[in-house]
Amino acid sequence: MPVTVVRFDLVEPDATPASLSARHRAALEMAAYADARGVTTVRTEEHHGAGNIWLPSPSPFAFASAVFGATRSIAVTVSAVIGPLHDPLRLAEEIAVLDLLSGGGRLVTVAGIGYRPEEYAMSDVEWKRRGRLQDELLETLLRAWTGEPFAYRGRTVRVTPRPLTEPHPPLLVGGSSKAAARRAARLGLPFFPGAHLPELEAYRTERLAEYGTEASGCARPRRLRADTTAPPRLGQWPSRGGGGSRGEGQRGLGPSPRVGGGQPMSSSFLPLVSGTNLRMKGMERKANTAYMT
C-alpha cells in the first residue's frame, strides 16, 4: 500500500509575525493541493522554545483542525506529540473532537517522549518521570475514549465526547528505545520508531509474545459506527479476531488495527517521501522532510 507524505514543521529562522502568517496560510494551500491529488497524509510535530520557531503545541492539533477544514480526505499525522507534557484528559478530549470534526480516522497521533530536557523544564515537568508519565498518558487515552467512567489519579472520571473511530482514533507509540518498544507491546499499540531498526522490531515481537498482546501497524480506518450517517469512507479499526469488544480475550489495552480484508500493516506505515514537489498558482513549492521552504 503506497503512502505519500507532505511534512510541515513551519520552521523559519528570524521569522516575523507577518512571514509566519504567510507560511501557515501557504501550508494550508499546499495541504489542499495535496489532498486534491491523492496524497495520503500531512505530517506535523511538536517542539517548544526553539529559536527557529519549530511548530509548538497545541499548534499541531490546531494546525490539524485547519487542515481538516481545508480538505476532504487527507489524513494528518502528528509525529510526534510529546506525551508527558500534556494533561491526559485534555488530550483525550482534543483528539476525540478532532476525530469527530474530520469524519473519523483522519487524525493519526504518534505519542513520543521527546529528547530535549529544556522542553520539560519549560513546562515544569520532571524529565526523570517521563516514562511513567507516558505510560499514564497512553493508558488514560485508551480508557477515556471508551466513554465509560474510570479511575484516574484517585478519582472517578468520564471523558466526553466519544470519538467516532472504533475502537479509538489511530494511536501509535513513538520512540527508538527498548522501553518504547516494550510500552507499545504491553498496550497492544502499533510501534513507530524513528528509523528502520530490525533489532528493536525483534525485541518488540518478543515482548508481544510475553504480554500476550497483538499489535500491528496503523492504517486509514474504513468503516464508521453503525449509528452514524456520515459517508462510509472512514472510521473503524476492527477489533481482534474480527469481532467482539476491544481487547476481548487479550491482556493489552489497545486494539490491533487492520485494513481492507483484515491484513495487518507494517509497523512503519508512514515512510517519508523526501522532496515532494507541489505546483500551484504557477509557482513550484517544495515541502521536504526537514523544512517547508
N, C-alpha and C positions, 0 to 999 in steps of 0.2 A: 504494500500500500504506500505509494509515494506521498511524501509530506513536504510541503513548501512553507518556509517561514520568512517573515519580514520582522526584523528586530529593531525596536526603538528604545534607546536609553536616554535620548534627548540631551546628551552631553554637549555643552558649549562653553569652553573656557572663555572667561572675560565677557560673559553674556550680559546683556541689558534686559530689563523687563520687556521692552519692545521686541528685541530679537527673539527672546524666549517665547513670547506670544506668537510670533510668526512661525517659529519652529513647531510649536504644539499644533497650530492650525494646519500647517503643511503635513504633519504626521497624520492627521485625520483624513486629509485629502488622499494621501498615499494609501491609507488603510481602505478607504472606499474604492480606490482604483484596484487594489489587490483583491478585494472581495469580489468585484465585478469580473475578475479574470481567474477566479478559482483558486487563489492562494489559500492554503489550509489555515494558517494561524498568524496572528500578530503576537510577538513576544516582547514582554517588558519585564521590569525587575524593580528591586527596592534597594536604595542606599541612602545614607544620611550624612550631612555635613561635608559633602565632597566639594572641593574647590571648583571642580568643573561642572557643577550643577547636575550631577547624576540624579536621575529621577527619584524623588523621595516618596516615602509613604506618608499619607494614604494615597498619594498620587497614582500608583499602579492601578488601584481599583477605580479611582476617579477617571483615569485615562481609559480603562476598560469600559466604563459606562459610556463615555463619549464615543468610543469606537462602536459599541453596540448600537448607539443611536444613529450612527452614520452608515451602518452596514446592514446586511440581511442574513448572512450565514457564516462569515469568517469567525473563527474562534480567537480568543485572547488567552495567551498563556502567561501567567505571572511566574517568572522563574528567575529568582526565587523570592518569595516573601520571607522575611527574617522572622520566623515564628515566635521566638521568645520575647520579641519586642512588642507583641500585640496582646491585647486583652482577649482571651479565648472566646468569651461570649459575644463580644462586639464583632470580632472577626467572623464568627459563625453567622451572625445576622447580616453582615455586609455581603458575604458570599451568597447567602440564601436569596437576598433581594436581587443581586445581580443575576443569579441563575433564573429567577422569575422574569426579570426585565428582558433578558436575552432570549427567552423562549426555551431554555433548558439546554444544558450540556456545552455551552459555548465558552464558559469560563473554566480554564484549567489552572489549578493552583498547585505550584510546587513549593512545599514548605521546607526551607533550609534553616540553618542556624547562623549563617554569616561567617565572616572571617576577620572582621575589624573590631577589636575591643573598644575603639573610640565610639563606635555607634551604640554600644551598650552603655558606655559612660554617659553619652548624650541623653539617653532615655532613663538613666538611673536604674539600670538593670544589671545585676551581678553577672559578669562574664562566666564565672565558675559554675553558675547554676543553669547554664544554657541547655544542657542535656535534659535535666529534669523538667525545665520549663517547656521544652519542645515535646517531651512525652505527654505532659499535661495538655498542651495545646491540641495535639492530634487526637488524643482520646476524647477531649471535650468537643471538638468539632464533630466527630462521628456520633457521639451521643446526642448532641444538640440538634442535629439535622433529622433525628427521628421524630421530633415534635413532642416527645414524651418527657415528663418530669424525670430528673436525675439528680444525684448528689454531686454537689460542686463546692469544694472548699468548706465543708461542714454545713452546707445548707442545701435545700431542695430548690432547683430552678427549672424553668421550662422556657425554651427559646422558640419564638415565633418570628416570621412565618416559616413554614416548612419550605424547603427548596422544591423545585419542580422535578429535577432529575432524580431518578430512583437508582440505587438506594440513597445516593447523595451526589452532589456535584463532584466532578473529577478532582481528585486529591492525590498527589504524589509526594513521596519523601525524597528530598534532595540531599546531596552530600557525596563525599568521596572518601568516607571512612568506614571502618567496620561497624562502628556504633550506629551510623546512619543506615547501613545495610541491615543490621540486626533489628533496628527500630521498624523498618519497613516490613521485614519478615514477620515480626511479632504481631503487628497490626493487620497483616494481610493486605498491605497497600503496595502499589507499584513503586519501584525504586528508580530514581532519576539521578545517576551520577554525572559529574561534570565532564567526564571523558570516558572512553571505552577502557574499562578496567576488568579484564577477564577474571583475575584472581578475586576481585570483590564480588563479581557476579556468582562465582563458585561458592564463596563464603555465604552469600545470601541464600543460595539454593540449599545449602546445608542447614541454615537456620530455619528455612521454611519447613523442612522435614522435622526439625527439632520441635518447632512450635505447633506443628500440625495444621498450618495455615496454607492457603494457596493464594498467590498473588501473581498478576501478570501486568503487562504494560497497559497503558490507558489509551482509549480511542474515543472518537466522537460518538456519543450515545445515539441510538437510532429510534427509540420509541418513547412516547410520553406516558404518563399515568392515564389510566382508563377514564378518569373523571375530568379530563381537560378537553377543551375544544380547540386548542392550538394546533397548527399544522403538524402532521406526524412525520417531521423530518429530523427532530432532535429529541433526546430525552433520556432513555432508560439504560442503565447498566444492569443486565440480567444478574440475578443472584447465583451463588454457587450451585452447581448441579443443574442449572437451567430452571429452577423453580424454588418455591419456599421463601421464607423470610431471610433477610440479610444475616449472613453468618450462621445459618441453620446447620447444626452439627459441627461447627468449626469453633476453634478457640480464639481466633483473631477477631478484632473489632471491625475490620474493613471488608469491602467487597472484593470480588475477583472480576474486574471489568473486562468485558469481551465485546467483540464486534461481529457484525454480519451474522454468519451462521454459528456463532459461539466460539470462534477460534481466538485464542489469546494473542495479543500483540506483543512485540518485543518490548522489553523494558525501556529501551532507548527509542521511543516512538517519535521523537521530535528532532531529527538531525537538522542542523542548521544549513541553510543554503546561503553561502557566503556571496556577497556582492549581488544581491537581487536587484536587477535594473528595472525601474518603473518609468514609463514615459507618460507624461500627462501635460496638457496645455502647452504642447510644443516644446517642452523642456524635458531633459533627461535628469531624473533624480535617482540617487542611489542610496539604498538602505543596507548597510553592511552589518556584519555580526558584531562589530565593536562600536560604531558610531553612526548616527544619522548626520550626513554631511549636506 
